[in-house]
Amino acid sequence: MEKARQQNLLAPVSRLPPELVLCVFKYLKDAVTLESKNYEAIKVKRYEWLKLTHVFHSWREIALCTPSLWSDIRITRRDYKWPAGCYNGLSKTL
């Protein structure tokens, strides 16, 4: 694993400034979130942008250390197959 990380450091894209990588993450998250509000028009899954965090270890660290990327996580009945009875009283408690 360590050898793969060292090889990744040689890729020009790995030298992008963290601020630029963060801008890309935020742009993609916002673009997908806007589009996913209309369930009929979804072309990209809501959390598809997360795949970028698996390109480089440093990119994953950037994403994990940025609270604004995680401040709007939605789980809806369309996103997740809730076990029977799990959500019956959920709206009452929120």
C-alpha positions in Angstrom: 0.0 0.0 0.0 2.8 2.4 0.9 4.4 1.9 -2.5 1.1 2.8 -4.3 0.9 6.0 -2.3 4.5 6.9 -3.3 3.7 6.2 -6.9 0.5 8.4 -6.7 2.6 11.3 -5.5 4.3 11.3 -8.9 1.1 12.0 -10.7 0.8 15.7 -11.6 -2.8 15.8 -10.4 -1.7 14.8 -6.9 0.1 18.1 -6.6 -3.1 20.2 -6.9 -3.4 22.6 -3.9 -5.8 21.4 -1.2 -7.9 24.5 -1.7 -8.5 23.7 -5.4 -9.4 20.0 -4.6 -11.8 21.3 -2.0 -13.4 23.6 -4.5 -13.9 20.7 -6.9 -15.5 18.6 -4.1 -17.9 21.4 -3.1 -18.8 22.2 -6.7 -19.6 18.6 -7.5 -21.5 18.0 -4.2 -23.6 21.2 -4.8 -24.3 20.4 -8.5 -25.4 16.8 -7.7 -27.5 18.0 -4.7 -29.3 20.6 -6.8 -30.1 18.0 -9.5 -31.1 15.3 -7.0 -33.9 17.5 -5.6 -36.0 16.4 -8.6 -36.0 12.7 -8.3 -37.2 12.2 -11.9 -34.2 14.1 -13.3 -31.4 12.4 -11.4 -28.6 11.6 -13.8 -25.9 11.2 -11.1 -26.5 9.6 -7.7 -26.4 12.1 -4.9 -23.2 10.8 -3.3 -21.4 10.0 -6.5 -18.8 12.8 -5.8 -17.5 10.7 -2.9 -15.7 8.5 -5.5 -13.2 11.2 -6.0 -12.1 10.9 -2.4 -10.7 7.4 -3.2 -8.3 8.7 -5.9 -5.6 9.9 -3.4 -5.2 9.5 0.3 -4.6 13.2 0.6 -7.9 13.9 -1.2 -9.8 11.7 1.2 -8.2 13.5 4.1 -9.2 16.9 2.7 -12.8 15.7 2.4 -13.0 14.1 5.8 -11.6 17.3 7.4 -14.1 19.6 5.8 -17.3 19.8 7.9 -19.2 21.7 5.2 -19.1 18.6 3.0 -20.9 16.6 5.7 -23.4 19.1 7.0 -26.2 18.1 4.6 -26.5 14.3 4.6 -29.9 13.1 3.6 -31.4 9.6 4.0 -34.7 9.2 2.3 -36.9 6.2 1.7 -35.7 6.3 -1.9 -32.0 6.3 -0.9 -32.3 3.4 1.6 -34.5 0.4 2.0 -35.6 0.9 5.6 -36.5 -2.2 7.5 -40.2 -2.5 8.3 -41.2 -0.4 11.2 -38.0 1.6 11.6 -39.3 5.0 10.4 -42.9 4.8 11.8 -42.3 7.3 14.6 -39.3 9.1 13.1 -41.1 12.4 12.1 -42.6 12.7 15.6 -39.2 12.6 17.3 -37.7 15.2 14.9 
